[in-house]
Amino acid sequence: MKVAIDGPAGCGKSTIARMIADNLGFLYINSGNIYRAVAYLALREGVSWQDGQALTALMRQHRFDYRPDGSVLVDGERLLAELRTPQVDAIVAQVSAIPSIRAEVNAIIRAISEGKDVISEGRDITTVVFPDAEVKFYLDASSQVRAERRFRERQEARSHAFSQPDSQQAPGDMIAQTIPAPQSAPAIEEIRKNIEMRDQIDTQKSVGALKIAKDAEYLDTSDLTIQQVYEKVYNKIISARKAHGRK
């Protein structure tokens, strides 16, 4: 079975997809992390994201694989914390807008997913990568809410790094929390502007633009808890399984 989730940055895709994967035994694929790995390589190798031909050539020089914890293996090197730096954040949207890069990443995702129960999330999973997925969702939230989630995520990642310096585990997107995180208006405003810039790039891509698939269920997560969103997605997957004669 293929479960596809699309939506803008910070809408909760990663959190929900990871929960579903853990509880139902699906392989979880965060397509954004593969694009982030390409962006990281570009920064490390000094290849400009503006040179699509050179960047595509760089990508083809390496072998990519994906792990259930969200890490990406590049020639066996595990990348996770490296994927969530401000430097990668600043160019990943531009990298993911390059048609040849999108084609390479989509091919990787389809190859990894072959013959497996998969839940994958990104920007064009429901429309391009798995247009025939049995279950499709489009998750959304206001840019302000998404900025606050990103800020909270970074605060938690920073705190986690201090408490466990050897750990590479990074938290995923956060949905509405019952305990408010410390606020920093300037930092949140900067993140919000970056998110809105990312939204503009994502929705205006010539290939793989972010949009709501006609057969996807739209869900605004702005005022929902993690559990509420999870239950909606989980219940639809279970219904689809029963419809296909699976438990």
MOPEZI-V879051 format. One record per run of one state. SS is the DSSP state (~ for helix, > for strand, _ for the rest). FROM is the first residue (numbers start at 1). LEN is the number of residues. If there is no record, write none. Layout:
ss:from:len
SS:FROM:LEN
SS:FROM:LEN
This chain:
ss:from:len
_:1:1
>:2:6
_:8:5
~:13:12
_:25:2
>:27:4
~:31:15
_:46:6
~:52:9
_:61:3
>:64:3
_:67:5
>:72:3
_:75:2
>:77:3
_:80:1
~:81:4
_:85:1
~:86:11
_:97:2
~:99:15
_:114:4
>:118:5
_:123:2
~:125:5
_:130:5
>:135:6
_:141:2
~:143:21
_:164:12
>:176:1
_:177:8
~:185:19
_:204:13
>:217:4
_:221:4
>:225:1
~:226:18
_:244:4
